[in-house]
């Protein structure tokens, strides 16, 4: 299943990267690139850096989950992972240089389609605190807070529910 990747023409936003074209299922061969995207994410610098310092998206994870990659003909612009039972958006990252191009919204649309085809009506999202605004902007509603779990997660996180119907 593919989705066209287009940028919104809002003033002040960068133009779409040439060749941005598809969302495809991730393969085990993508594991290193996805791991680099997670570990290099600007959203996890400073206070949040310990969360991703040793994080690994392994081939076994990709093979066991619904992991999809947004590509531009070879480069990875972002990826997400949908867990079907219980329904949860487990991971979602957009490359720093692709932020603001609509890639996150397109991945959410793609994920919602996958969730609907699996018979789901909503997906839980436990968000990185700075990403809460994005999830609210795509229709999620806050349902609570997930408490910190040191040493892996040192801060409370917003819990949201994203309708997909």
Secondary structure in CASP SS format (residue, H / E / C, confidence):
PFRMAT SS
TARGET T0000
AUTHOR 0000-0000-0000
METHOD secondary structure of the structure
MODEL  1
X C 1.00
X C 1.00
X C 1.00
X C 1.00
X C 1.00
X C 1.00
X C 1.00
X C 1.00
X C 1.00
X C 1.00
X C 1.00
X C 1.00
X C 1.00
X C 1.00
X C 1.00
X C 1.00
X C 1.00
X C 1.00
X C 1.00
X C 1.00
X C 1.00
X E 1.00
X E 1.00
X E 1.00
X E 1.00
X C 1.00
X C 1.00
X H 1.00
X H 1.00
X H 1.00
X H 1.00
X H 1.00
X H 1.00
X H 1.00
X H 1.00
X H 1.00
X H 1.00
X H 1.00
X H 1.00
X C 1.00
X C 1.00
X H 1.00
X H 1.00
X H 1.00
X C 1.00
X H 1.00
X H 1.00
X H 1.00
X H 1.00
X H 1.00
X H 1.00
X H 1.00
X C 1.00
X C 1.00
X C 1.00
X C 1.00
X C 1.00
X C 1.00
X H 1.00
X H 1.00
X H 1.00
X H 1.00
X H 1.00
X H 1.00
X C 1.00
X E 1.00
X E 1.00
X E 1.00
X E 1.00
X E 1.00
X E 1.00
X C 1.00
X C 1.00
X C 1.00
X C 1.00
X E 1.00
X E 1.00
X E 1.00
X E 1.00
X E 1.00
X E 1.00
X E 1.00
X E 1.00
X E 1.00
X C 1.00
X C 1.00
X E 1.00
X E 1.00
X E 1.00
X E 1.00
X E 1.00
X E 1.00
X E 1.00
X E 1.00
X C 1.00
X H 1.00
X H 1.00
X H 1.00
X C 1.00
X C 1.00
X C 1.00
X C 1.00
X H 1.00
X H 1.00
X H 1.00
X H 1.00
X H 1.00
X H 1.00
X H 1.00
X H 1.00
X H 1.00
X H 1.00
X H 1.00
X H 1.00
X H 1.00
X H 1.00
X H 1.00
X C 1.00
X C 1.00
X C 1.00
X C 1.00
X E 1.00
X E 1.00
X E 1.00
X E 1.00
X E 1.00
X C 1.00
X C 1.00
X H 1.00
X H 1.00
X H 1.00
X H 1.00
X H 1.00
X H 1.00
X H 1.00
X H 1.00
X H 1.00
X C 1.00
X C 1.00
X C 1.00
X E 1.00
X E 1.00
X E 1.00
X E 1.00
X E 1.00
X E 1.00
X C 1.00
X C 1.00
X E 1.00
X C 1.00
X C 1.00
X C 1.00
X E 1.00
X C 1.00
X C 1.00
X C 1.00
X E 1.00
X E 1.00
X E 1.00
X E 1.00
X E 1.00
X E 1.00
X E 1.00
X C 1.00
X C 1.00
END
